[in-house]
Amino acid sequence: MYRIGQLAGLADVSSRTIDFYTKKGLLHPERRTNTNYRLYSEDALERIKRIEMLKREKYTLEEIKEILDRLDKVSGEEHFSGKITSLQAHMKQLEKELKEIHPYIEKLKPNQAKNVFKVLTPQSAACIEAILLLLGKGPLM
């Protein structure tokens, strides 16, 4: 169990950030000491890292709280919810990058598109095509 200062040091954020996240409902102390200090578990450290990652991905604090609340309902296991959050962030980044390269893909000649398609693993190609379809764009080929 960590006190706020210890948790802040491990998470590389300020103690004020821990207080702020707690007040916003993003973090929850595990328990309190007899002298009323808040104590946080190892799960809180993982949660802070997840919050910071989502902030870097440009999610608002309200969106982050919503994501974390939904994940808490799905599973109490931090490892599972951490993986889901990480996957969401990766998918959002992939979507952004695909939007950036799609104009170039559209300009490829059929042979060039086939060569690009051959370089990708089948799973990657399927994932890229699925995202492009979801974005309302055509397939790679």
RAGIHU-V725284 format. One record per residue. N is the residue number from 0. RES is the residue in one small letter. SS is DSSP state (helix for helix, strand for strand, loop for the rest). OMEGA is omega in radians with two decimals (999 if undefined). Layout:
# RAGIHU-V725284
((N	RES	SS	OMEGA) (N	RES	SS	OMEGA))
This chain:
# RAGIHU-V725284
((0	m	loop	-3.07) (1	y	strand	2.94) (2	r	loop	-3.03) (3	i	helix	-3.12) (4	g	helix	3.12) (5	q	helix	-3.14) (6	l	helix	3.13) (7	a	helix	3.13) (8	g	helix	-3.14) (9	l	helix	-3.10) (10	a	helix	-3.12) (11	d	loop	3.02) (12	v	loop	3.14) (13	s	loop	3.06) (14	s	helix	3.11) (15	r	helix	3.10) (16	t	helix	3.11) (17	i	helix	3.10) (18	d	helix	-3.12) (19	f	helix	3.13) (20	y	helix	3.13) (21	t	helix	3.14) (22	k	helix	-3.14) (23	k	loop	3.13) (24	g	loop	3.10) (25	l	loop	3.12) (26	l	loop	3.11) (27	h	loop	3.09) (28	p	loop	3.14) (29	e	loop	3.11) (30	r	strand	3.11) (31	r	strand	3.09) (32	t	loop	3.09) (33	n	loop	3.13) (34	t	loop	3.02) (35	n	loop	3.02) (36	y	loop	3.08) (37	r	strand	3.09) (38	l	strand	-3.10) (39	y	strand	-3.12) (40	s	loop	3.06) (41	e	helix	3.11) (42	d	helix	3.12) (43	a	helix	3.11) (44	l	helix	3.10) (45	e	helix	-3.14) (46	r	helix	3.11) (47	i	helix	3.11) (48	k	helix	3.11) (49	r	helix	3.12) (50	i	helix	-3.12) (51	e	helix	3.10) (52	m	helix	3.14) (53	l	helix	3.08) (54	k	helix	3.10) (55	r	helix	3.11) (56	e	loop	3.05) (57	k	loop	3.00) (58	y	loop	3.06) (59	t	loop	3.11) (60	l	helix	3.11) (61	e	helix	3.11) (62	e	helix	3.13) (63	i	helix	3.13) (64	k	helix	3.13) (65	e	helix	3.13) (66	i	helix	-3.11) (67	l	helix	3.11) (68	d	helix	3.11) (69	r	helix	3.13) (70	l	helix	3.11) (71	d	helix	3.13) (72	k	helix	-3.12) (73	v	helix	-3.06) (74	s	loop	3.06) (75	g	loop	-3.11) (76	e	loop	-3.12) (77	e	helix	-3.11) (78	h	helix	-3.14) (79	f	helix	-3.10) (80	s	helix	3.08) (81	g	helix	3.12) (82	k	helix	3.13) (83	i	helix	3.13) (84	t	helix	3.12) (85	s	helix	3.12) (86	l	helix	3.10) (87	q	helix	-3.12) (88	a	helix	3.11) (89	h	helix	3.13) (90	m	helix	3.13) (91	k	helix	3.12) (92	q	helix	3.12) (93	l	helix	3.11) (94	e	helix	3.13) (95	k	helix	-3.12) (96	e	helix	3.11) (97	l	helix	3.08) (98	k	helix	-3.13) (99	e	helix	-3.07) (100	i	helix	-3.08) (101	h	helix	3.11) (102	p	helix	3.12) (103	y	helix	3.13) (104	i	helix	-3.13) (105	e	helix	-3.11) (106	k	helix	-3.12) (107	l	loop	3.03) (108	k	loop	-3.10) (109	p	helix	3.14) (110	n	helix	3.13) (111	q	helix	3.13) (112	a	helix	3.12) (113	k	helix	3.12) (114	n	helix	3.09) (115	v	helix	-3.12) (116	f	helix	-3.13) (117	k	helix	-3.11) (118	v	helix	-3.10) (119	l	loop	2.99) (120	t	loop	3.13) (121	p	helix	-3.14) (122	q	helix	3.13) (123	s	helix	3.14) (124	a	helix	3.14) (125	a	helix	3.14) (126	c	helix	-3.14) (127	i	helix	3.14) (128	e	helix	3.12) (129	a	helix	3.14) (130	i	helix	3.11) (131	l	helix	3.10) (132	l	helix	3.11) (133	l	helix	3.12) (134	l	loop	3.14) (135	g	loop	3.11) (136	k	loop	3.10) (137	g	loop	3.09) (138	p	loop	-3.13) (139	l	loop	-3.09) (140	m	loop	999))
